[in-house]
C-alpha cells in the first residue's frame, strides 16, 4: 500500500477522531446550555472533586488502552504503521453519584450567616449528587451539620450530570515505527481541536517497546515490553496524564494473531478554575482508581490490520483499531 493512500486513510481517521470528541464525555454542549467549564465555575473545590472522580478514571483507562495489537517487532526490517484506535470504558453504578464529607468552619460560604446557629463553629458539610456521568434531571444537595444536626440545607438543582452514561468512549490516531534492533516507537498526537466554542482538546502520547525475541530468538512466542506516557488537555480547566508499563506475548496463526498482556498503569487529572460563588481560585488533582490490567485480544491481518481486545482491571474496557502499514 502506498504512503499516499495511507496518509489519505489517516486523514479519514482524524475526521473520525474529531467526531468522537465532539460527542465525548459531555464536552459538547448539554441540552440546558451548560458545558463542563460552566458547571465547574458553579462548584466548590470539594464538590468538583466528587463530581469529576469518574472522569479521571474513564480518561485514564481509555488512554492506557489499545497500546499494542501484537508482540512482534522485526529485528532489522523497518516498518511503519498508521491508523486509528478506539476504546471505551464501562463505568460502575457507583460512578453515577457521589457523596463528599468535609470538616469545615461554618460561615457564609456554606449558607449560614452571623447570628445563626453554628456560625463560626466547627461543623461538617455533606455534598452529594450526580457525577459528570450521572442523571441530567437531578441536581445536587449540600447539608451543613452542627453537632450532627442540619443547620442549612441547599438544593443545587443546576448541578446536574452532564451526560448520563455508563460508557466513556475515546478515539485517537496512532503511528508506529519499528524494526531497529528490535525497538518500536509509537506516537499518539492531535493538535488543538475546537470541539465546542471556546473548548479545545489537545492530545499527545509517546511510547517505546523492545522485543525480547531480538535478544532471545528461541522463545516460542513473540514477547515485548514497553511503556507509554500520554497527556490530554480539555479546555482551560482540565489536564490529564496517563502512564502504562506493560509486557505482552503473542502467537501468529496464519492471518490471525492472538495476544495477551499485563500492565501496571496510573492516571491523574489536574483541575484549575475560578469558583464563581466566592471568586476563589480552585486547584486540585485526582488519581484514577485503576492500577493493574490484563488484556486479551486478537488481530486479523487482511492487508490492513483489524484488532479487538478486552481489558480487565478495576473496570472493564473494550478497544479496537485499524492499522495500515508497510
URDA-V313658 format. One record per backbone hydrogen bond with DSSP energy under -0.5 kcal/mol. CO is the residue of the C=O (numbers start at 1). NH is the residue of the N-H. E is the energy in kcal/mol with one decimal. If there is no record, write none. Layout:
co-><CO:CO>
nh-><NH:NH>
e-><E:E>
//
This chain:
co-><2:3:4:5:6:7:8:9:10:11:12:13:14:15:16:17:18:19:20:21:24:30:34:35:36:37:38:39:40:41:44:45:46:47:48:49:51:52:52:53:54:55:56:57:58:59:60:62:74:75:75:76:79:80:81:82:83:84:85:86:87:88:89:89:90:92:93:94:96:98:100:102:104:104:106:107:107:108:111:113:116:118:121:123:124:125:125:126:127:128:129:131:132:132:133:135:138:140:141:142:143:143:144:144:145:146:149:152:154:154:155:156:156:158:163:166:167:168:170:172:173:174:175:176:177:178:179:180:182:183:183:184:185:186:187:188:190:193:193:196:198:199:199:200:201:202:203:204:205:206:207:208:209:210:212:212:216:222:223:223:224:225:226:227:228:229:230:231:232:233:233:234:234:237:238:239:240:241:242:243:244:245:246:247:248:249:250:251:253:255:256:257:258:259:260:261:262:263:264:266:267:268:269:270:271:273:273:274:275:275:280:280:282:284:286:291:293:294:295:296:297:298:299:299:300:300:302:304:304:305:306:307:308:309:310:311:311:312:315:316:317:318:319:320:321:322:323:324>
nh-><6:7:8:9:10:11:12:13:14:15:16:17:18:19:20:21:22:23:23:24:27:33:30:39:40:41:42:42:43:276:48:49:50:51:52:53:132:55:56:57:58:59:60:61:62:63:64:65:182:181:182:78:178:326:176:324:174:322:172:320:170:318:91:168:316:95:96:97:131:129:127:125:106:123:120:110:112:111:113:116:119:121:106:104:145:102:127:143:100:141:98:134:162:163:165:161:161:156:128:154:126:145:151:152:124:149:146:144:142:156:157:140:159:160:165:91:169:89:87:85:189:83:187:81:185:79:181:183:211:179:180:209:177:207:175:205:203:195:201:199:200:195:196:235:193:233:190:231:188:229:186:227:184:225:215:216:219:250:212:213:248:210:246:208:244:206:242:204:240:202:235:237:238:272:234:270:232:268:230:266:228:264:226:262:224:260:222:258:256:301:253:299:251:297:249:295:247:293:245:243:288:241:286:239:284:275:282:276:278:279:275:282:273:271:269:265:263:312:261:310:259:308:257:301:302:306:304:302:306:323:300:321:298:319:296:313:317:294:313:90:311:88:309:86:307:84:305:82>
e-><-2.0:-2.6:-1.9:-2.5:-2.4:-1.6:-1.5:-2.2:-2.2:-1.8:-2.0:-2.1:-2.2:-2.2:-2.5:-2.8:-2.1:-0.7:-0.9:-1.2:-2.0:-1.9:-2.7:-2.4:-2.4:-1.7:-0.6:-1.3:-2.2:-3.3:-2.4:-2.0:-1.5:-2.4:-2.4:-0.8:-2.2:-1.4:-1.4:-1.3:-2.5:-2.9:-2.5:-2.5:-2.0:-2.8:-1.9:-1.8:-0.5:-1.2:-0.8:-0.6:-2.3:-2.3:-2.5:-3.5:-2.3:-2.2:-2.5:-2.5:-2.1:-2.8:-0.6:-2.5:-0.6:-1.3:-1.8:-0.7:-2.1:-1.7:-3.0:-2.7:-0.6:-2.8:-3.4:-1.8:-1.8:-2.1:-0.5:-2.2:-2.0:-2.3:-3.0:-2.4:-3.6:-2.4:-0.5:-2.5:-3.4:-2.7:-2.2:-2.3:-1.3:-2.1:-1.6:-3.2:-0.5:-2.7:-2.2:-2.9:-2.9:-0.5:-2.8:-1.2:-2.3:-1.6:-3.0:-3.2:-2.7:-0.5:-0.9:-2.3:-1.5:-1.7:-0.9:-2.7:-0.6:-2.0:-2.7:-2.9:-0.5:-1.8:-3.3:-2.3:-3.0:-2.6:-0.8:-1.2:-2.7:-1.9:-0.9:-2.7:-2.6:-2.4:-2.4:-2.8:-1.2:-0.9:-2.5:-2.9:-0.6:-1.7:-1.3:-3.9:-2.3:-2.8:-2.9:-2.9:-2.8:-2.2:-2.3:-2.0:-2.2:-2.1:-0.7:-2.1:-1.7:-2.3:-2.6:-0.8:-2.6:-2.7:-2.8:-1.7:-2.3:-2.5:-2.3:-2.2:-2.8:-2.1:-0.6:-0.6:-1.6:-2.0:-2.9:-3.2:-2.1:-2.4:-2.7:-2.3:-2.4:-2.8:-2.4:-2.4:-2.3:-2.3:-2.1:-2.3:-2.5:-3.0:-4.1:-2.6:-2.3:-2.7:-2.6:-2.9:-2.2:-1.8:-2.5:-2.6:-2.3:-2.4:-2.4:-2.1:-2.0:-0.5:-3.3:-0.6:-0.8:-2.8:-2.9:-0.7:-2.1:-2.8:-2.5:-2.6:-2.2:-3.1:-2.3:-2.4:-2.6:-2.1:-2.6:-0.5:-0.8:-2.5:-0.7:-2.8:-0.5:-2.3:-3.4:-1.8:-2.1:-2.2:-2.0:-0.6:-2.2:-2.2:-0.9:-2.7:-2.8:-2.4:-2.4:-2.6:-1.9:-2.1:-2.8:-3.2>
//
